[in-house]
Amino acid sequence: MKILFAAAEVAPFSKAGGLADVIGSLPKEIEKDAQIAIFTPLHGCINQEKYGIKELENSEMWLTFGYQQHKFNLYMTKLPGTDINVFFVKNDWYFTPFKEVYPQGLDPRYEHERYISFSLAVMEYAKALNFRADIIHANDWHTAMLPLYLHSNYKFDDFWKNTKSVFQIHNLAYQGVWFEDVIDFANMRKDIVYNQWGCEHYGRVNWMKGAINYADKIVAVSPNYSREILGGEYGEGLDYTLRMNQEKLLGILNGIDYNAFDPETDKNIAKNYNVKSLENKEENKKAVCKYFGLEYRPERPLIALVSRLVDQKGIDLIRDMQYELQNLDADFVFLGSGNKDYENLFIWLSNNTKNIRTFVGYDGKLANQIYAGSDFFLMPSKFEPCGLSQLIAMRFGSLPIVRATGGLEDTVTGYPLDDSTGFKFWAYNGWDMLNAIKCALWVYQDKYVLNAMRKSAMEKDFSWKKSAKEYMNMYKEIRAYT
């Protein structure tokens, strides 16, 4: 079986969120059962020398978009630790000038052009490489054009006629919506795709809607999220479309790479430990306190947040409870970037409180040190398709404090149930979050219960092995279609 993955980001080459971790990890687990090719843009932030990324011979290709030709080149390397080919589509107009995966402030039309051009280049380069995929696995709106191209322009192409498609929803909130003239730019058959059963949505093009309608399978990144998006609260205006395609929808929980996140071997943390040497975790707490200028006090818990600072992540609840948090018998460290108002709030808190410190930006090594050094990990998300941070936190023995939504509901067993791995609250308001934090502070004083919960969390298996089997079963089912 041949599977083609296409995504805007792939770890470790480019990373802005959990999508990169999924595409950088899942193929490793199914490599033995399938021949895999991964396609991603050659962003300007990618270190070509570090990863041995080289241009393929005679890779130059010209494609026409909106009556204008654009030049593409193809680069390649191996996914680290595997024999999987990762292909990087280079375009000097759309991708290489930027040092970020998702540059801020871009014109929306230009953003659409970037990923339309990438998607069509993927189709043409796969053909040039003679990689006749059984399955194209597209991810989020950036590659949602692929099922539409398969359904329209390439429907009667002999090379692609037997290829099926999977569309994976990592976050339904970002759908790729623009005016209908963008279909002309894409050189896509408007008469086929621009209708209510295709990508037309309230008089606009909605790429994600088109992919939902045309893909052979739709995957949400957790079972609970796959149920939530069928209703109006989490459906983001596409709940009707999803209900119409419910027989194709399934939820498969994301995993994490247990080699990349292992407190026993991680070289980025101050002191390695495992479930049998939890006392060594305190050395990491000391290191985090020292780094952030907090006094290390073993009787006070350290609560961490590592997140994009956006509305989805529930940062407004922290803003609402900022004065109550200052008066808790606990310390807080925040790591993240995003919304400037939230960044400024966290900077102000860091400069004007005794127990809250912030690092605005992202540093992978520091993030792992925070996971290892914190006692609790805060995720008050408004919605969370799956969430990887709580899985990483549990791997490091940092107990999650989460709002029970999406994948957080699926993965965290709330105190005081048997085999508890964290703390939950349900209503989306600051007082409920505060009560969950206070519950965690109370448990912190009982070291027997605390360590039992830590061990339960660290012994949970959220590796990709189980999920990979579900993906392979899905791929086989699709390939069996006539």
DOZA-190245 format. One line per 2 residues: number of its first residue (from 1); their letters; for each residue y, z, x of C-alpha. Coordinates in Angstrom, 2 decimals. Layout:
// residues N
NUM) A) Y,Z,X  ...
//
This chain:
// residues 482
1) MK) 0.00,0.00,0.00  3.50,-0.89,1.23
3) IL) 6.44,1.29,0.19  10.09,0.52,0.87
5) FA) 12.52,3.45,0.75  16.23,2.69,0.43
7) AA) 18.85,5.44,0.64  22.47,6.00,1.64
9) EV) 21.48,8.73,4.12  18.38,9.64,6.12
11) AP) 17.90,12.77,8.23  18.20,13.21,11.14
13) FS) 20.31,10.06,11.60  22.88,10.64,8.84
15) KA) 23.21,13.59,6.52  25.64,14.72,3.86
17) GG) 23.27,16.44,1.44  19.71,17.01,0.32
19) LA) 19.02,13.29,-0.20  18.89,12.81,3.58
21) DV) 16.32,15.61,3.95  14.09,14.10,1.27
23) IG) 14.09,10.61,2.78  13.62,12.04,6.25
25) SL) 10.67,14.22,5.22  8.68,12.71,2.33
27) PK) 7.63,9.53,4.21  6.10,11.66,6.97
29) EI) 3.68,13.21,4.50  2.51,9.92,2.99
31) EK) 2.45,7.91,6.22  -1.35,8.15,6.49
33) DA) -1.79,6.65,3.00  0.81,3.86,3.06
35) QI) 2.75,1.49,5.26  6.37,2.54,5.00
37) AI) 9.75,1.02,5.80  13.02,2.91,5.35
39) FT) 16.34,1.07,4.94  19.72,2.77,5.28
41) PL) 23.26,1.70,6.26  24.30,1.90,9.91
43) HG) 27.12,4.38,9.38  29.66,4.83,12.13
45) CI) 28.62,8.48,12.46  25.09,7.59,13.56
47) NQ) 24.39,8.20,17.26  22.57,5.01,18.20
49) EK) 21.93,6.01,21.80  20.52,9.43,20.91
51) YG) 17.93,7.97,18.55  17.17,4.78,20.45
53) IK) 18.49,2.50,17.71  18.39,-1.11,18.89
55) EL) 19.34,-4.40,17.26  16.48,-6.71,16.35
57) EN) 16.50,-10.19,17.84  18.03,-12.94,15.71
59) SE) 18.94,-10.42,13.01  22.30,-11.91,12.08
61) MW) 22.46,-12.78,8.39  25.28,-14.06,6.21
63) LT) 25.36,-13.19,2.51  27.86,-14.30,-0.10
65) FG) 29.62,-11.78,-2.34  32.40,-12.76,-4.70
67) YQ) 32.78,-16.17,-3.08  33.19,-14.61,0.36
69) QH) 30.62,-14.49,3.13  29.80,-11.26,4.96
71) KF) 27.91,-10.88,8.20  25.05,-8.40,8.57
73) NL) 22.87,-7.34,11.48  19.69,-5.27,11.48
75) YM) 18.88,-2.40,13.82  15.69,-0.36,14.07
77) TK) 14.09,2.78,15.45  11.22,5.08,14.54
79) LP) 11.52,8.12,12.32  11.12,10.97,14.86
81) GT) 7.56,12.18,15.17  6.13,9.24,13.22
83) DI) 5.32,5.55,13.50  7.57,4.74,10.52
85) NV) 10.15,2.01,11.01  13.70,2.88,10.00
87) FF) 15.94,-0.15,9.56  19.72,0.16,9.72
89) VK) 21.84,-2.46,7.99  25.02,-3.06,9.96
91) ND) 28.20,-4.41,8.40  31.54,-4.05,10.18
93) WY) 33.54,-4.24,6.97  31.70,-1.69,4.88
95) FT) 29.91,0.87,7.06  30.49,0.99,10.82
97) PF) 34.23,1.88,10.67  33.56,5.28,9.08
99) KE) 32.52,8.52,10.77  31.26,9.99,7.51
101) VY) 28.42,9.00,5.20  30.69,9.27,2.16
103) PQ) 34.30,8.87,3.35  36.85,10.53,1.10
105) GL) 39.68,8.62,-0.52  38.03,5.21,-0.64
107) DP) 38.97,2.81,-3.40  36.18,3.04,-6.03
109) RY) 35.80,-0.73,-6.19  35.34,-0.85,-2.43
111) EH) 32.74,1.92,-2.67  30.77,-0.21,-5.14
113) ER) 31.03,-3.24,-2.89  29.61,-1.24,0.01
115) YI) 26.37,-0.35,-1.73  25.97,-3.62,-3.60
117) SF) 26.11,-5.44,-0.28  23.68,-2.98,1.28
119) SL) 21.20,-3.34,-1.59  21.17,-7.13,-1.51
121) AV) 20.86,-7.04,2.30  17.79,-4.78,1.90
123) ME) 16.15,-7.36,-0.36  16.86,-10.22,2.00
125) YA) 15.97,-8.39,5.22  12.66,-7.16,3.79
127) KA) 11.90,-10.76,2.94  12.87,-11.94,6.43
129) LN) 10.62,-9.26,7.96  7.81,-10.25,5.60
131) FR) 7.60,-6.66,4.34  6.22,-7.46,0.90
133) AD) 6.56,-4.02,-0.68  4.27,-2.93,-3.48
135) II) 6.86,-0.29,-4.39  10.62,-0.14,-3.84
137) HA) 11.74,3.48,-3.99  15.49,3.57,-4.72
139) ND) 17.55,6.76,-4.59  20.66,7.67,-6.60
141) WH) 23.35,5.22,-7.68  23.92,3.87,-4.17
143) TA) 20.67,1.91,-4.34  20.33,1.75,-8.14
145) ML) 21.10,-1.99,-7.88  17.63,-2.65,-6.45
147) PL) 15.68,-2.36,-9.75  18.34,-4.59,-11.34
149) YL) 18.01,-7.23,-8.61  14.24,-7.13,-9.06
151) HS) 14.66,-7.62,-12.81  17.21,-10.44,-12.55
153) NY) 17.82,-12.48,-9.39  14.36,-11.91,-7.91
155) KF) 12.31,-11.83,-11.11  10.76,-15.23,-10.42
157) DD) 10.88,-15.02,-6.61  7.33,-15.46,-5.37
159) FW) 7.85,-12.90,-2.61  8.93,-10.12,-4.98
161) KN) 7.10,-11.03,-8.19  4.48,-8.25,-7.87
163) TK) 6.82,-5.53,-6.58  7.35,-2.44,-8.75
165) SV) 10.22,0.03,-8.52  10.77,3.78,-8.59
167) FQ) 14.22,5.20,-9.20  14.80,8.77,-8.08
169) IH) 17.59,10.87,-9.56  18.80,13.41,-7.02
171) NL) 21.98,14.12,-8.97  22.69,12.62,-12.38
173) AY) 26.39,13.49,-12.18  27.12,10.55,-9.85
175) QG) 26.20,7.35,-11.69  28.14,4.47,-10.13
177) VW) 30.48,3.37,-12.92  32.94,0.47,-12.67
179) FE) 34.30,-2.55,-14.52  32.03,-5.46,-15.39
181) DV) 33.59,-7.84,-12.86  31.67,-6.00,-10.15
183) ID) 28.55,-7.82,-11.39  30.22,-11.09,-10.42
185) FA) 30.78,-9.69,-6.95  27.08,-8.79,-6.80
187) NM) 26.11,-12.35,-7.77  23.84,-10.73,-10.31
189) RK) 22.72,-12.40,-13.54  25.19,-10.87,-15.99
191) DI) 23.47,-12.49,-18.95  20.31,-10.55,-18.08
193) VY) 21.57,-7.11,-16.99  24.90,-6.51,-18.76
195) NQ) 23.82,-5.25,-22.16  23.06,-1.90,-23.79
197) WG) 19.43,-2.12,-22.67  20.55,-2.81,-19.11
199) CE) 23.54,-1.45,-17.19  26.30,-1.69,-19.84
201) HY) 27.54,1.77,-20.83  30.59,2.11,-23.11
203) GR) 32.09,-1.14,-21.83  31.53,-0.39,-18.15
205) VN) 28.85,-1.12,-15.60  26.69,1.95,-14.98
207) WM) 24.27,1.25,-12.12  22.24,4.37,-12.73
209) KG) 21.72,3.48,-16.38  20.49,0.05,-15.33
211) AI) 18.03,1.55,-12.86  16.73,3.98,-15.48
213) NY) 16.14,1.11,-17.89  14.52,-1.28,-15.41
215) AD) 12.57,0.94,-13.00  8.84,1.37,-13.57
217) KI) 9.09,5.12,-12.96  11.99,7.56,-12.94
219) VA) 11.68,10.70,-10.82  13.82,13.81,-11.13
221) VS) 13.67,16.21,-8.21  12.25,19.18,-10.11
223) PN) 10.22,19.61,-13.31  12.86,21.79,-14.97
225) YS) 15.66,19.33,-14.16  13.60,16.49,-15.66
227) RE) 13.60,18.44,-18.93  17.24,19.56,-18.75
229) IL) 18.66,16.03,-18.37  17.12,14.98,-21.69
231) GG) 19.72,17.11,-23.48  23.47,16.79,-23.81
233) EY) 24.41,19.76,-21.60  22.91,18.31,-18.42
235) GE) 22.44,14.67,-19.46  25.88,13.58,-18.20
237) GL) 26.17,11.03,-21.00  22.85,9.38,-20.14
239) DY) 20.60,11.74,-22.11  20.08,9.12,-24.84
241) TL) 19.04,6.53,-22.24  16.71,9.02,-20.60
243) RM) 15.12,9.96,-23.91  14.54,6.28,-24.61
245) NQ) 12.73,6.06,-21.26  11.06,9.47,-21.42
247) EK) 7.57,8.03,-20.98  8.58,6.87,-17.50
249) LL) 10.25,10.14,-16.47  8.58,12.85,-14.43
251) GI) 9.74,15.76,-12.31  8.42,16.30,-8.80
253) LN) 9.73,19.26,-6.85  11.35,18.57,-3.50
255) GI) 9.94,20.23,-0.42  11.30,21.09,3.01
257) DY) 10.14,20.25,6.50  8.42,23.43,7.69
259) NA) 8.66,22.29,11.29  12.44,21.94,11.08
261) FD) 12.85,25.31,9.32  10.60,27.84,11.02
263) PE) 11.96,31.27,12.06  9.03,31.68,14.43
265) TD) 9.95,28.66,16.58  13.59,27.83,15.77
267) KN) 15.59,27.62,19.01  18.90,27.88,17.16
269) IA) 18.51,31.53,16.15  19.07,34.65,18.23
271) KN) 15.58,36.13,17.83  12.41,34.50,16.53
273) YN) 10.29,36.31,13.96  7.63,35.82,11.33
275) VK) 6.32,37.67,8.32  4.59,40.21,10.61
277) SL) 7.66,40.89,12.75  10.44,41.17,10.20
279) EN) 12.15,43.85,12.27  13.32,41.07,14.59
281) KE) 15.35,39.58,11.75  17.94,42.32,12.32
283) EN) 18.82,40.80,15.71  19.87,37.66,13.88
285) KK) 22.00,39.70,11.51  23.74,41.25,14.50
287) AV) 24.36,37.77,15.93  25.88,36.49,12.67
289) CK) 28.12,39.56,12.34  29.30,39.14,15.92
291) YF) 30.02,35.43,15.43  32.09,36.05,12.29
293) GL) 33.84,39.17,13.56  32.16,41.55,11.14
295) EY) 31.07,45.05,12.07  27.28,45.24,12.11
297) RP) 26.24,48.01,9.75  22.51,48.13,8.97
299) ER) 23.09,50.05,5.75  25.16,47.15,4.36
301) PL) 23.49,43.89,3.33  24.77,40.53,4.51
303) IA) 25.06,37.90,1.76  25.39,34.24,2.72
305) LV) 26.37,30.97,1.12  25.76,27.60,2.80
307) SR) 26.93,24.86,0.47  29.11,21.92,-0.37
309) LV) 32.25,23.43,-1.88  32.28,21.55,-5.17
311) DQ) 32.30,22.51,-8.85  28.55,21.95,-9.22
313) KG) 27.79,24.78,-6.80  29.46,27.48,-8.90
315) ID) 32.23,28.22,-6.42  34.57,28.97,-9.32
317) LI) 32.44,32.03,-10.13  33.13,33.35,-6.64
319) RD) 36.83,32.63,-7.17  36.73,34.56,-10.46
321) MQ) 34.98,37.55,-8.87  36.80,37.53,-5.53
323) YE) 38.38,40.97,-5.98  35.14,42.55,-7.20
325) LQ) 33.29,41.08,-4.18  35.84,42.62,-1.82
327) NL) 34.99,46.07,-3.17  31.21,45.77,-2.93
329) DA) 29.28,47.66,-0.28  28.23,44.35,1.31
331) DF) 29.47,41.66,3.68  29.71,37.93,2.95
333) VF) 29.61,34.83,5.17  30.36,31.39,3.75
335) LG) 29.68,28.03,5.40  30.69,24.75,3.80
337) SG) 33.30,22.12,3.08  34.42,19.97,0.17
339) NK) 37.09,20.63,-2.44  40.32,21.53,-0.62
341) DY) 41.23,24.21,-3.16  37.92,25.96,-2.54
343) EN) 38.27,25.54,1.22  41.74,27.13,1.07
345) LF) 40.42,29.96,-1.11  37.66,30.76,1.36
347) IW) 40.07,30.57,4.32  42.42,32.97,2.53
349) LS) 39.56,35.37,1.80  38.44,35.18,5.41
351) NN) 41.93,36.01,6.67  42.78,38.71,4.15
353) TK) 39.61,40.70,3.46  37.49,43.06,5.50
355) NI) 34.10,41.88,4.30  34.34,38.09,3.72
357) RT) 34.26,35.47,6.50  34.23,31.67,6.32
359) FV) 33.39,28.66,8.47  34.89,25.56,6.87
361) GY) 32.82,22.54,7.87  29.16,22.08,8.59
363) DG) 27.15,23.10,11.64  23.36,22.78,11.36
365) KL) 22.64,25.27,14.15  25.01,27.84,12.69
367) AN) 23.49,27.27,9.24  20.03,28.15,10.53
369) QI) 21.41,31.25,12.25  22.98,32.30,8.94
371) YA) 19.70,31.76,7.06  17.94,33.91,9.66
373) GS) 20.60,36.63,9.77  21.42,37.07,6.10
375) DF) 19.67,39.48,3.76  20.51,37.58,0.58
377) FL) 21.49,33.99,-0.15  23.92,33.20,-2.98
379) MP) 23.52,30.04,-5.13  25.47,30.43,-8.43
381) SK) 25.14,26.73,-9.32  26.46,25.28,-12.55
383) FE) 23.54,22.84,-12.29  21.06,22.23,-9.50
385) PC) 18.64,19.26,-9.69  16.35,20.89,-7.13
387) GL) 18.16,22.70,-4.38  16.88,22.92,-0.84
389) SQ) 19.00,25.82,0.39  17.05,28.43,-1.60
391) LI) 13.78,27.05,-0.17  15.14,27.28,3.37
393) AM) 16.50,30.76,2.71  13.10,31.98,1.47
395) RF) 11.45,30.44,4.53  13.75,32.64,6.65
397) GS) 13.23,35.74,4.49  16.72,35.66,2.97
399) LP) 16.29,36.45,-0.73  18.09,34.01,-3.06
401) IV) 20.49,35.20,-5.75  20.58,32.21,-8.11
403) RA) 21.59,31.02,-11.51  18.37,30.00,-13.23
405) TG) 18.98,26.29,-13.67  17.17,23.14,-12.56
407) GL) 15.04,23.59,-9.47  16.32,27.13,-8.96
409) ED) 14.41,28.15,-12.08  11.29,26.40,-10.78
411) TV) 11.30,27.87,-7.29  12.64,31.44,-7.45
413) TG) 10.59,34.25,-9.00  13.14,36.78,-10.23
415) YP) 13.02,40.53,-9.64  11.33,42.67,-10.97
417) LD) 8.41,40.36,-11.73  5.24,40.48,-9.66
419) DS) 5.53,38.51,-6.45  9.34,38.42,-6.78
421) TG) 11.16,36.23,-4.26  14.78,36.63,-5.37
423) FK) 17.22,37.47,-8.16  18.28,35.42,-11.18
425) FW) 21.04,35.32,-13.73  21.25,32.91,-16.66
427) AY) 24.70,32.69,-18.24  27.29,30.77,-16.27
429) NG) 29.91,33.44,-15.75  31.11,35.62,-12.90
431) WD) 30.09,38.95,-14.42  26.45,37.94,-14.71
433) ML) 26.55,36.73,-11.11  28.09,40.04,-10.06
435) NA) 25.38,42.01,-11.86  22.67,39.99,-10.08
437) IK) 24.36,40.76,-6.74  24.50,44.46,-7.63
439) CA) 20.79,44.38,-8.46  20.12,42.93,-5.02
441) LW) 22.25,45.67,-3.41  20.19,48.29,-5.23
443) VY) 16.92,46.75,-3.99  18.32,46.61,-0.46
445) QD) 18.25,50.41,-0.35  14.51,50.43,-1.01
447) KY) 13.14,48.93,2.20  9.56,48.92,0.91
449) VL) 10.45,46.67,-2.04  12.88,44.63,0.08
451) NA) 10.27,43.82,2.73  7.62,43.12,0.09
453) MR) 9.95,40.58,-1.51  10.77,39.07,1.89
455) KS) 7.11,38.61,2.66  6.48,37.03,-0.74
457) AM) 9.36,34.62,-0.16  8.26,33.68,3.36
459) EK) 4.66,33.12,2.30  5.56,30.70,-0.51
461) DF) 4.53,27.14,0.27  7.34,24.68,-0.44
463) SW) 6.23,22.15,2.15  5.95,18.48,1.20
465) KK) 2.13,18.45,1.07  1.73,19.19,-2.64
467) SA) 4.66,17.01,-3.72  3.50,14.14,-1.50
469) KE) 0.20,14.03,-3.42  2.11,13.72,-6.69
471) YM) 4.18,10.87,-5.28  1.10,9.03,-4.05
473) NM) -0.58,9.42,-7.44  2.53,7.97,-9.05
475) YK) 2.65,5.03,-6.63  -1.02,4.25,-7.28
477) EI) -0.46,4.41,-11.02  2.45,1.97,-10.78
479) RA) 0.57,-0.44,-8.55  -2.23,-0.53,-11.12
481) YT) 0.17,-1.96,-13.70  -0.48,-5.58,-14.55
//
